Amino acid sequence: MPLDGRRAAVLGSPVAHSLSPVLHTAAYAALGLHSWRYDRHECAEDALAGFVDGLGPEWAGLSLTMPLKRVALDVADAVSPLAAATGAANTLVFRDGGRFADNTDVAGIVAALGPVTGRAVVLGAGGTAQAALAALREAGIGEVTVLVRSAARAGELRAAARRLGVDPVVDEALADPARAAAVLERADVVVSTLPGGAADDLRGAAGTVLDVVYAPWPTAFAAAAAAAGARVVSGLEMLLHQAVAQVELMTGRPGPVDAMRAALDDAVAARAS
């Protein structure tokens, strides 16, 4: 299909805070795709299939955020090996009359973390945590502990770990901040995939810390880690790089990193003023 007048959007719940429209719109401008449009739509899990079924041929793709990353696989005709292994997709691309699911969160986490080594801790067990396991595997980190509140609810993460060929320790220490702090103090890399506010009481993280929450920034968890001497990475870095990969999937052209980063910085500054 020609590259004129295409549409894309980010879906999730809640989604009003999403900066994905800023990133993708900046990419379209830099790529000369001036007739392209990118929106945001509130969408719950049980509404995704109906939403996708109602889309016309002008749609190029969707960015999917919480809580849609797992159910996205159910509405796809084809799934990338990475999305299949992680058990979650943050991207649906419409091409050749079909729906293709992929996971660019992994690339986003890898790029955001940079070179890392040692022992890692992942906070949370949702779809982004599953992507974090894949990213840490790509970084060559084999010793991973996943902190959760209830191990009984980590079944999908354990299944994703088996598909990825990794064997994390799943620890219920999130229910005990003091015990969680002891685990975090021994980590070289920490990736928090918890929703906003859920990690506020946690302390002890040092080394390299990535908090996928980016608004408000810094989070209480990130601020405490920085005070403890950690190299703290904002979720904005992950957001940027996963969007760069999405742009390429949807347009067929490399995502313009510099233009997207500049637009993101301006949008964050505007929100803070």
Secondary structure, 3 states (H helix, E strand, C coil): CCCCCCEEEEEECCCCCCCHHHHHHHHHHHHCCCCCEEEEEECCHHHHHHHHHCCCCCEEEEEECCCCCCHHHHHCCEECHHHHHHCCCCEEEEECCEEEEECCHHHHHHHHHCCCCCEEEEECCCHHHHHHHHHHHHCCCCEEEEECCCHHHCHHHHHHHHHHCCCCEEECHHHCHHHHHHHHHCCCEEEECCCCCCCCCCCCCCCEEEECCCCCCCCHHHHHHHHCCCEEEEHHHHHHHHHHHHHHHHHCCCCCHHHHHHHHHHHHHHHHC
